[in-house]
Amino acid sequence: MVKALLGSGEFRQLRGYLNNLVLFAMRTIDEPTKAIKTGARHSYARYFLLPIKIRKIFRTDTHNFENIKCGAVEYKDRLFVVFCMNKKMIGATEEGKTNTQG
């Protein structure tokens, strides 16, 4: 068991969800990446690129990139943007049932 102290800002960002908390250390977020932007001036989209080291560690063909969730946590002078995607379920249909056909 680990006990942790949260500041009021951090606690507020949990929005009342206290189960299934996931912690990470800021020093583990160390892989350099690039962002590209497209579109008109003052109205553009910005895309994060997965660094090659991350792509080598986590095979992208085993994850569902069609349903990506995203959240952000602001802490002091930093903004942490976290993306979440489920692993692909091999042999499963869209309804979540097991596909018995080959």
C-alpha positions as CSV (number, residue, x, y, z in Angstrom):
1,M,0.0,0.0,0.0
2,V,1.2,3.5,-0.8
3,K,-0.2,6.6,0.6
4,A,-0.1,9.9,-1.3
5,L,-0.9,13.5,-0.7
6,L,-2.6,15.5,-3.4
7,G,-2.8,19.3,-3.7
8,S,-6.3,20.8,-4.1
9,G,-5.8,21.4,-7.8
10,E,-4.7,17.8,-8.4
11,F,-7.7,16.5,-6.4
12,R,-10.1,18.7,-8.3
13,Q,-8.9,17.3,-11.6
14,L,-9.8,13.8,-10.5
15,R,-13.4,15.0,-10.7
16,G,-14.4,12.7,-7.8
17,Y,-12.9,9.5,-9.3
18,L,-10.8,7.9,-6.7
19,N,-10.8,4.3,-7.9
20,N,-8.3,2.9,-10.4
21,L,-5.9,5.8,-10.1
22,V,-2.8,5.5,-12.3
23,L,0.3,7.3,-11.2
24,F,3.4,8.2,-13.3
25,A,6.6,10.0,-12.5
26,M,7.4,13.2,-14.5
27,R,10.9,11.8,-15.1
28,T,9.4,8.8,-17.0
29,I,8.0,11.2,-19.6
30,D,11.3,11.7,-21.3
31,E,11.1,10.6,-24.9
32,P,11.5,13.5,-27.3
33,T,8.7,13.9,-29.9
34,K,7.7,16.4,-32.5
35,A,4.4,18.2,-33.2
36,I,3.3,19.2,-36.7
37,K,0.7,21.9,-37.4
38,T,-1.6,22.3,-40.4
39,G,-4.2,24.8,-41.4
40,A,-4.6,28.6,-41.5
41,R,-2.8,31.1,-39.3
42,H,-4.3,31.3,-35.8
43,S,-6.6,28.3,-36.7
44,Y,-4.6,25.2,-37.0
45,A,-4.6,21.6,-35.8
46,R,-1.5,20.3,-34.0
47,Y,-0.6,16.6,-34.2
48,F,1.7,14.7,-31.9
49,L,4.0,12.1,-33.5
50,L,4.9,8.9,-31.7
51,P,8.7,8.7,-31.4
52,I,10.3,5.7,-33.1
53,K,11.5,4.4,-29.7
54,I,7.9,4.2,-28.4
55,R,6.7,2.6,-31.7
56,K,9.3,-0.1,-31.3
57,I,8.4,-0.8,-27.7
58,F,4.6,-0.8,-28.3
59,R,3.5,-2.3,-31.6
60,T,0.9,0.0,-33.1
61,D,-0.8,-2.8,-35.0
62,T,-1.9,-4.4,-31.7
63,H,-3.8,-1.4,-30.5
64,N,-7.0,0.2,-31.7
65,F,-6.1,3.6,-33.1
66,E,-9.7,4.2,-34.2
67,N,-11.0,4.9,-30.7
68,I,-8.4,7.0,-28.9
69,K,-9.3,8.7,-25.6
70,C,-7.4,11.7,-24.4
71,G,-7.1,13.6,-21.2
72,A,-4.9,16.3,-19.8
73,V,-3.5,17.2,-16.3
74,E,-2.0,20.5,-15.5
75,Y,0.6,20.6,-12.8
76,K,2.4,23.7,-11.9
77,D,4.1,24.9,-15.1
78,R,3.5,21.8,-17.1
79,L,0.6,20.3,-19.1
80,F,0.5,16.5,-19.3
81,V,-1.5,15.1,-22.2
82,V,-2.2,11.4,-21.9
83,F,-3.6,9.3,-24.7
84,C,-5.3,6.0,-24.1
85,M,-6.1,3.3,-26.6
86,N,-7.3,-0.3,-26.1
87,K,-5.5,-3.3,-27.4
88,K,-7.2,-5.0,-30.3
89,M,-9.1,-8.0,-29.3
90,I,-8.1,-10.7,-31.8
91,G,-11.0,-12.9,-32.7
92,A,-13.7,-10.6,-31.4
93,T,-16.5,-8.9,-33.2
94,E,-17.6,-5.3,-32.7
95,E,-20.3,-6.4,-30.3
96,G,-17.5,-7.8,-28.1
97,K,-18.5,-11.4,-28.8
98,T,-15.8,-14.0,-29.7
99,N,-15.6,-14.7,-33.4
100,T,-15.5,-18.4,-33.9
101,Q,-14.9,-18.2,-37.7
102,G,-11.3,-18.5,-39.0
